[in-house]
Amino acid sequence: MSASALTALATTLIMVTGAPAHSQVPVSVTADVETPAVHDDDAGGNADADDPAVWIDPKDSGRSIVIGTLKEAGLDVYGLDGKRLQHISAPEAPGEGASAGRFNNVDVIYGFELDGKATDLALVSDRGRDRIRAYAIDPAAVAAGKPPLKDVTAPNVKPVFASSEAEVEEQRTAYGLTAFSDDDDAYVVVSRRNESRLRLLELKDRDGKVGYEKEDTVDLPGTFALPDGTQWTPCADPGEFPQVEGMAVDKEEGVLYAGQEAVGLWRIELDDEEFEKPELVDRVREYGTPWTYDENADEECVLDTDNDPGFGGKHVSADAEGVTIYHAEDGTGYVLVSSQGDDTFTVYEREGDNAYLGSFSIKDGPATDGVQHSDGSTVVNVPLGDAFPKGLLITHDGEATPADPDREDSTNFKFTRWDAVAGAFPQPLAVDTEAFDPRKAD
């Protein structure tokens, strides 16, 4: 969501009140590396950074790469130093009047059997065309410093949600995405733009290309019963429903965490490749706040914060965005959520009832500027070379400082050492580089 929309949605910042053993106000860290700023204008190819994923090199973790979506501009591939290694354009419109590709979210799976060969894949939600795009990652190309991604999407893949190509043009299309493996099978969970629907797809080898088929669908609520007996529908334009974008699957526990932007964080068990009953883990602060629709306002949906009934949570300011999971030993670890409305990140326990532990922000530092209005994020617990020996957190920055101060609408990705995040808390978070191997998780 745009920064101006966030200003309309966010209420006055409420100080966080969390568990006494952890930070009661957001602690701060600084990032170590950033990618080049991209610009959402004609000169910049309408590039708008959004969501990152990490591919871990099996022979040299210091050669691992980061893949980031740029919406209309496609995606970029970076080294751990933040330098661009490859650019891939989004697909062109298939015909006059049709929408071009628009890459929203990305995730990585390892060892998908494609044409008889174990193949690592980067999977992307193409919001413009309502498809899932698949890119094979070539370790030899990475080692040689050559462009490592190759499109291996089956040419006949169907829309994820739309029933026809005409419906694709309505743009209620594939939006958020997370991927996971279960034994020899691989899946993606995809959310639908401007809807509260999630869909589970199984990936399939289609003559050496990647296709998919539908496994299950679940609809999150669009209207909520409040404690005072009234019904509340989250702020949205007419005909739209509270959408999900940020998602992550706990690959050891078989649990999906999904951020419904104007509502909060959901937990959904995945049992035999089916969605179980969703449970709301935490609500955004604006939950339950009345609103009006003003066609003359810059952002037409206007929150009535003076009459907030106080039914919201205390930790996340709408939108609830990028969701990622840090795995530690014996089922411990953390669920991280971007609190986009106040430029912080919330931390919940991975186990039990997902208790809130604290929040942090990424501020201006000697190497990079800070992070604002963050969409996607991902965290890796394993060592990634000398630069990130204790793991890495990557976050989207919605207001990157551009090299050219005359350029506006600048975004990029920030790389932050996980041990710096963990150590910033009064009671430090876990740093566990051995309990979980993302390449072997299923």
ZATOR-984712 format. One line per field, with one value per residue (C-alpha): residue number from 1; residue in one letter; y negated, z, x. Coordinates in steps of 0.05 Angstrom, whole numbers, plus 5000, padded with zeros to 4 digits. Example, Ala and Ser with C-alpha at 12.3 -4.5 7.8 and 13.67 -1.06 7.14 Angstrom:
% residues 2
num	[1, 2]
residu	[a, s]
v	[5090, 5021]
w	[5156, 5143]
u	[5246, 5273]
This chain:
% residues 442
num	[1, 2, 3, 4, 5, 6, 7, 8, 9, 10, 11, 12, 13, 14, 15, 16, 17, 18, 19, 20, 21, 22, 23, 24, 25, 26, 27, 28, 29, 30, 31, 32, 33, 34, 35, 36, 37, 38, 39, 40, 41, 42, 43, 44, 45, 46, 47, 48, 49, 50, 51, 52, 53, 54, 55, 56, 57, 58, 59, 60, 61, 62, 63, 64, 65, 66, 67, 68, 69, 70, 71, 72, 73, 74, 75, 76, 77, 78, 79, 80, 81, 82, 83, 84, 85, 86, 87, 88, 89, 90, 91, 92, 93, 94, 95, 96, 97, 98, 99, 100, 101, 102, 103, 104, 105, 106, 107, 108, 109, 110, 111, 112, 113, 114, 115, 116, 117, 118, 119, 120, 121, 122, 123, 124, 125, 126, 127, 128, 129, 130, 131, 132, 133, 134, 135, 136, 137, 138, 139, 140, 141, 142, 143, 144, 145, 146, 147, 148, 149, 150, 151, 152, 153, 154, 155, 156, 157, 158, 159, 160, 161, 162, 163, 164, 165, 166, 167, 168, 169, 170, 171, 172, 173, 174, 175, 176, 177, 178, 179, 180, 181, 182, 183, 184, 185, 186, 187, 188, 189, 190, 191, 192, 193, 194, 195, 196, 197, 198, 199, 200, 201, 202, 203, 204, 205, 206, 207, 208, 209, 210, 211, 212, 213, 214, 215, 216, 217, 218, 219, 220, 221, 222, 223, 224, 225, 226, 227, 228, 229, 230, 231, 232, 233, 234, 235, 236, 237, 238, 239, 240, 241, 242, 243, 244, 245, 246, 247, 248, 249, 250, 251, 252, 253, 254, 255, 256, 257, 258, 259, 260, 261, 262, 263, 264, 265, 266, 267, 268, 269, 270, 271, 272, 273, 274, 275, 276, 277, 278, 279, 280, 281, 282, 283, 284, 285, 286, 287, 288, 289, 290, 291, 292, 293, 294, 295, 296, 297, 298, 299, 300, 301, 302, 303, 304, 305, 306, 307, 308, 309, 310, 311, 312, 313, 314, 315, 316, 317, 318, 319, 320, 321, 322, 323, 324, 325, 326, 327, 328, 329, 330, 331, 332, 333, 334, 335, 336, 337, 338, 339, 340, 341, 342, 343, 344, 345, 346, 347, 348, 349, 350, 351, 352, 353, 354, 355, 356, 357, 358, 359, 360, 361, 362, 363, 364, 365, 366, 367, 368, 369, 370, 371, 372, 373, 374, 375, 376, 377, 378, 379, 380, 381, 382, 383, 384, 385, 386, 387, 388, 389, 390, 391, 392, 393, 394, 395, 396, 397, 398, 399, 400, 401, 402, 403, 404, 405, 406, 407, 408, 409, 410, 411, 412, 413, 414, 415, 416, 417, 418, 419, 420, 421, 422, 423, 424, 425, 426, 427, 428, 429, 430, 431, 432, 433, 434, 435, 436, 437, 438, 439, 440, 441, 442]
residu	[m, s, a, s, a, l, t, a, l, a, t, t, l, i, m, v, t, g, a, p, a, h, s, q, v, p, v, s, v, t, a, d, v, e, t, p, a, v, h, d, d, d, a, g, g, n, a, d, a, d, d, p, a, v, w, i, d, p, k, d, s, g, r, s, i, v, i, g, t, l, k, e, a, g, l, d, v, y, g, l, d, g, k, r, l, q, h, i, s, a, p, e, a, p, g, e, g, a, s, a, g, r, f, n, n, v, d, v, i, y, g, f, e, l, d, g, k, a, t, d, l, a, l, v, s, d, r, g, r, d, r, i, r, a, y, a, i, d, p, a, a, v, a, a, g, k, p, p, l, k, d, v, t, a, p, n, v, k, p, v, f, a, s, s, e, a, e, v, e, e, q, r, t, a, y, g, l, t, a, f, s, d, d, d, d, a, y, v, v, v, s, r, r, n, e, s, r, l, r, l, l, e, l, k, d, r, d, g, k, v, g, y, e, k, e, d, t, v, d, l, p, g, t, f, a, l, p, d, g, t, q, w, t, p, c, a, d, p, g, e, f, p, q, v, e, g, m, a, v, d, k, e, e, g, v, l, y, a, g, q, e, a, v, g, l, w, r, i, e, l, d, d, e, e, f, e, k, p, e, l, v, d, r, v, r, e, y, g, t, p, w, t, y, d, e, n, a, d, e, e, c, v, l, d, t, d, n, d, p, g, f, g, g, k, h, v, s, a, d, a, e, g, v, t, i, y, h, a, e, d, g, t, g, y, v, l, v, s, s, q, g, d, d, t, f, t, v, y, e, r, e, g, d, n, a, y, l, g, s, f, s, i, k, d, g, p, a, t, d, g, v, q, h, s, d, g, s, t, v, v, n, v, p, l, g, d, a, f, p, k, g, l, l, i, t, h, d, g, e, a, t, p, a, d, p, d, r, e, d, s, t, n, f, k, f, t, r, w, d, a, v, a, g, a, f, p, q, p, l, a, v, d, t, e, a, f, d, p, r, k, a, d]
v	[5000, 4929, 4884, 4836, 4892, 4913, 4843, 4845, 4913, 4906, 4875, 4838, 4884, 4922, 4943, 5018, 5055, 5125, 5180, 5151, 5194, 5159, 5090, 5048, 4998, 5014, 5025, 5001, 5031, 5009, 5046, 5068, 5070, 5042, 5055, 4999, 4954, 4965, 4913, 4918, 4870, 4874, 4865, 4921, 4969, 4961, 5004, 5011, 5060, 5104, 5173, 5210, 5283, 5316, 5375, 5409, 5435, 5508, 5505, 5434, 5398, 5333, 5337, 5340, 5293, 5249, 5245, 5184, 5166, 5098, 5102, 5075, 5077, 5152, 5174, 5165, 5214, 5189, 5215, 5210, 5145, 5115, 5110, 5128, 5193, 5200, 5166, 5202, 5162, 5178, 5210, 5163, 5157, 5215, 5170, 5102, 5083, 5138, 5127, 5137, 5178, 5149, 5187, 5181, 5234, 5285, 5347, 5404, 5480, 5530, 5595, 5595, 5653, 5621, 5663, 5716, 5668, 5637, 5563, 5502, 5454, 5381, 5375, 5309, 5285, 5249, 5201, 5172, 5238, 5279, 5333, 5364, 5357, 5405, 5393, 5447, 5426, 5450, 5460, 5464, 5396, 5367, 5394, 5365, 5297, 5306, 5292, 5351, 5349, 5381, 5380, 5450, 5433, 5480, 5441, 5464, 5446, 5422, 5362, 5376, 5344, 5315, 5360, 5326, 5279, 5225, 5233, 5226, 5154, 5139, 5149, 5189, 5233, 5271, 5226, 5252, 5318, 5366, 5434, 5498, 5571, 5633, 5695, 5700, 5650, 5575, 5523, 5449, 5411, 5351, 5295, 5256, 5181, 5142, 5207, 5247, 5313, 5358, 5416, 5475, 5500, 5561, 5552, 5602, 5620, 5607, 5635, 5602, 5538, 5518, 5518, 5524, 5549, 5527, 5566, 5524, 5455, 5417, 5350, 5307, 5266, 5199, 5176, 5183, 5185, 5135, 5143, 5090, 5132, 5091, 5115, 5084, 5087, 5063, 4999, 5011, 4982, 5003, 5075, 5093, 5140, 5142, 5174, 5214, 5204, 5223, 5299, 5352, 5426, 5457, 5515, 5559, 5549, 5545, 5477, 5418, 5348, 5295, 5220, 5195, 5123, 5084, 5140, 5174, 5238, 5306, 5375, 5432, 5505, 5543, 5615, 5664, 5604, 5573, 5509, 5519, 5467, 5399, 5369, 5295, 5287, 5212, 5152, 5087, 5025, 4999, 5062, 5041, 4967, 4937, 4905, 4867, 4866, 4796, 4791, 4722, 4744, 4763, 4831, 4843, 4889, 4845, 4874, 4842, 4846, 4801, 4856, 4915, 4964, 4994, 5064, 5065, 5096, 5060, 5082, 5075, 5012, 5026, 5052, 5119, 5137, 5178, 5243, 5288, 5343, 5353, 5426, 5446, 5513, 5555, 5515, 5448, 5386, 5326, 5301, 5231, 5184, 5116, 5064, 5020, 4963, 4945, 4969, 5025, 5101, 5143, 5207, 5265, 5332, 5387, 5438, 5442, 5384, 5340, 5292, 5222, 5210, 5140, 5096, 5065, 5013, 5005, 4935, 4893, 4919, 4910, 4957, 4946, 4904, 4933, 4974, 4944, 4973, 5042, 5093, 5160, 5190, 5255, 5282, 5337, 5369, 5403, 5369, 5332, 5323, 5273, 5216, 5250, 5306, 5310, 5305, 5249, 5208, 5176, 5122, 5080, 5005, 4964, 4898, 4911, 4853, 4847, 4833, 4776, 4731, 4704, 4773, 4792, 4857, 4894, 4964, 5019, 5076, 5073, 5130, 5133, 5183, 5227, 5225, 5149, 5155, 5209, 5172, 5107, 5135, 5128, 5203, 5223, 5265, 5333, 5339, 5411, 5427, 5503, 5524, 5512, 5520, 5485, 5528, 5592, 5568, 5609]
w	[5000, 4986, 5039, 5032, 5042, 5104, 5132, 5124, 5157, 5214, 5280, 5328, 5349, 5413, 5455, 5454, 5518, 5513, 5558, 5614, 5597, 5530, 5500, 5519, 5465, 5397, 5399, 5340, 5295, 5231, 5165, 5137, 5062, 5014, 4942, 4890, 4896, 4841, 4819, 4804, 4745, 4669, 4672, 4724, 4685, 4738, 4786, 4856, 4902, 4944, 4968, 4976, 4979, 4992, 4955, 4995, 4955, 4976, 4966, 4988, 5030, 5019, 4946, 4963, 4924, 4939, 4892, 4897, 4861, 4828, 4808, 4737, 4727, 4741, 4789, 4805, 4831, 4879, 4913, 4988, 4976, 4948, 4877, 4820, 4784, 4738, 4717, 4691, 4660, 4674, 4616, 4564, 4554, 4511, 4468, 4460, 4521, 4564, 4627, 4627, 4681, 4750, 4800, 4871, 4917, 4912, 4949, 4940, 4944, 4938, 4901, 4858, 4810, 4741, 4680, 4725, 4758, 4828, 4813, 4859, 4840, 4851, 4849, 4835, 4838, 4774, 4796, 4726, 4692, 4752, 4744, 4783, 4747, 4760, 4751, 4756, 4795, 4766, 4819, 4765, 4738, 4808, 4817, 4750, 4763, 4707, 4708, 4748, 4736, 4677, 4664, 4667, 4672, 4633, 4573, 4586, 4660, 4677, 4720, 4794, 4812, 4750, 4712, 4645, 4613, 4615, 4691, 4695, 4671, 4734, 4771, 4829, 4817, 4849, 4902, 4962, 4957, 5000, 4981, 5017, 5006, 5039, 5026, 4950, 4936, 4930, 4941, 4940, 4979, 4941, 4964, 4920, 4910, 4941, 4967, 5031, 4993, 4998, 4951, 4958, 4893, 4882, 4833, 4775, 4724, 4656, 4604, 4637, 4655, 4720, 4723, 4781, 4802, 4856, 4922, 4970, 4982, 5045, 5055, 5115, 5146, 5115, 5172, 5247, 5309, 5360, 5436, 5440, 5395, 5332, 5266, 5235, 5165, 5153, 5115, 5040, 4975, 4953, 4931, 4960, 5018, 5068, 5029, 5051, 5024, 5074, 5087, 5110, 5124, 5186, 5147, 5208, 5240, 5178, 5197, 5152, 5181, 5140, 5149, 5132, 5122, 5156, 5206, 5236, 5237, 5224, 5240, 5196, 5204, 5140, 5148, 5089, 5042, 5067, 5105, 5175, 5214, 5216, 5284, 5294, 5331, 5338, 5314, 5284, 5327, 5279, 5286, 5300, 5284, 5246, 5179, 5123, 5048, 5022, 4946, 4954, 5000, 4975, 5006, 5000, 5060, 5123, 5193, 5249, 5301, 5350, 5359, 5363, 5410, 5433, 5407, 5368, 5387, 5416, 5372, 5297, 5259, 5195, 5148, 5175, 5119, 5109, 5149, 5159, 5208, 5245, 5264, 5326, 5363, 5389, 5356, 5384, 5344, 5321, 5274, 5248, 5220, 5187, 5224, 5163, 5193, 5245, 5210, 5260, 5260, 5313, 5341, 5366, 5395, 5343, 5393, 5435, 5429, 5391, 5450, 5433, 5451, 5427, 5367, 5330, 5277, 5227, 5232, 5193, 5202, 5174, 5116, 5097, 5111, 5153, 5133, 5126, 5102, 5094, 5053, 5045, 5089, 5098, 5151, 5145, 5207, 5174, 5163, 5097, 5089, 5126, 5118, 5154, 5197, 5244, 5194, 5155, 5156, 5090, 5090, 5036, 5046, 5019, 5024, 5003, 4999, 4925, 4897, 4859, 4909, 4853, 4842, 4880, 4894, 4912, 4942, 4954, 5001, 5065, 5092, 5168, 5209, 5249, 5310, 5310, 5313, 5366, 5409, 5409, 5455, 5531, 5535, 5470, 5419, 5399, 5349, 5325, 5261, 5266, 5287, 5219, 5148, 5098, 5042, 5077, 5107, 5088]
u	[5000, 5024, 5053, 4995, 4945, 4982, 4978, 4903, 4898, 4947, 4924, 4969, 5025, 5008, 5068, 5077, 5062, 5091, 5116, 5158, 5218, 5223, 5221, 5160, 5178, 5208, 5283, 5324, 5377, 5412, 5419, 5486, 5472, 5421, 5404, 5403, 5342, 5290, 5240, 5166, 5168, 5175, 5251, 5256, 5211, 5156, 5198, 5169, 5206, 5160, 5180, 5247, 5268, 5336, 5366, 5421, 5480, 5492, 5568, 5584, 5532, 5570, 5549, 5475, 5429, 5369, 5310, 5265, 5200, 5192, 5118, 5110, 5185, 5191, 5245, 5319, 5371, 5424, 5487, 5495, 5533, 5469, 5494, 5447, 5465, 5405, 5341, 5280, 5223, 5151, 5113, 5085, 5010, 4986, 4943, 4911, 4871, 4901, 4942, 5017, 5052, 5062, 5105, 5082, 5111, 5167, 5190, 5240, 5234, 5290, 5296, 5233, 5238, 5234, 5246, 5278, 5327, 5324, 5315, 5312, 5257, 5239, 5163, 5129, 5057, 5041, 4986, 4978, 4963, 4936, 4989, 5046, 5113, 5170, 5244, 5297, 5359, 5425, 5480, 5534, 5513, 5515, 5586, 5607, 5576, 5526, 5451, 5424, 5348, 5312, 5238, 5210, 5135, 5091, 5063, 4991, 4984, 4914, 4894, 4898, 4831, 4798, 4749, 4765, 4815, 4762, 4759, 4835, 4826, 4785, 4851, 4824, 4884, 4942, 4973, 5011, 5050, 5088, 5117, 5135, 5152, 5122, 5163, 5167, 5111, 5115, 5060, 5045, 4993, 4967, 4921, 4873, 4877, 4819, 4789, 4797, 4809, 4870, 4884, 4931, 4964, 5007, 5064, 5068, 5121, 5089, 5138, 5198, 5161, 5126, 5050, 5002, 4933, 4885, 4885, 4842, 4811, 4793, 4759, 4778, 4723, 4705, 4660, 4672, 4629, 4654, 4649, 4594, 4548, 4558, 4586, 4649, 4675, 4746, 4759, 4758, 4735, 4664, 4661, 4729, 4745, 4802, 4860, 4920, 4990, 5045, 5047, 5095, 5091, 5123, 5153, 5166, 5097, 5054, 5024, 5008, 5013, 4977, 4973, 4903, 4924, 4868, 4851, 4913, 4954, 4920, 4946, 4919, 4939, 4954, 4931, 4938, 4944, 4879, 4866, 4840, 4799, 4835, 4852, 4864, 4931, 4932, 4891, 4915, 4905, 4852, 4809, 4737, 4746, 4687, 4700, 4667, 4677, 4693, 4699, 4730, 4786, 4856, 4846, 4772, 4765, 4771, 4779, 4739, 4794, 4758, 4706, 4754, 4719, 4785, 4776, 4841, 4907, 4967, 5024, 5010, 4989, 4952, 4974, 4997, 5045, 5109, 5107, 5168, 5189, 5254, 5265, 5303, 5309, 5252, 5197, 5220, 5234, 5194, 5140, 5158, 5105, 5114, 5073, 5071, 5032, 5085, 5148, 5163, 5166, 5131, 5159, 5116, 5135, 5133, 5107, 5044, 4995, 5045, 5055, 5079, 5152, 5168, 5180, 5238, 5251, 5308, 5336, 5386, 5457, 5527, 5516, 5442, 5381, 5324, 5263, 5193, 5127, 5157, 5119, 5155, 5209, 5246, 5293, 5347, 5377, 5438, 5505, 5511, 5586, 5629, 5580, 5523, 5553, 5493, 5436, 5402, 5338, 5317, 5264, 5231, 5240, 5182, 5219, 5291, 5339, 5356, 5425, 5392, 5356, 5311, 5281, 5218, 5180, 5244, 5244, 5295, 5314, 5355, 5399, 5407, 5447, 5400, 5446, 5440, 5364, 5366, 5417, 5378, 5325, 5333, 5326, 5361, 5325, 5353, 5409, 5409, 5447, 5443, 5373, 5340, 5366, 5319, 5347, 5323, 5257, 5196]
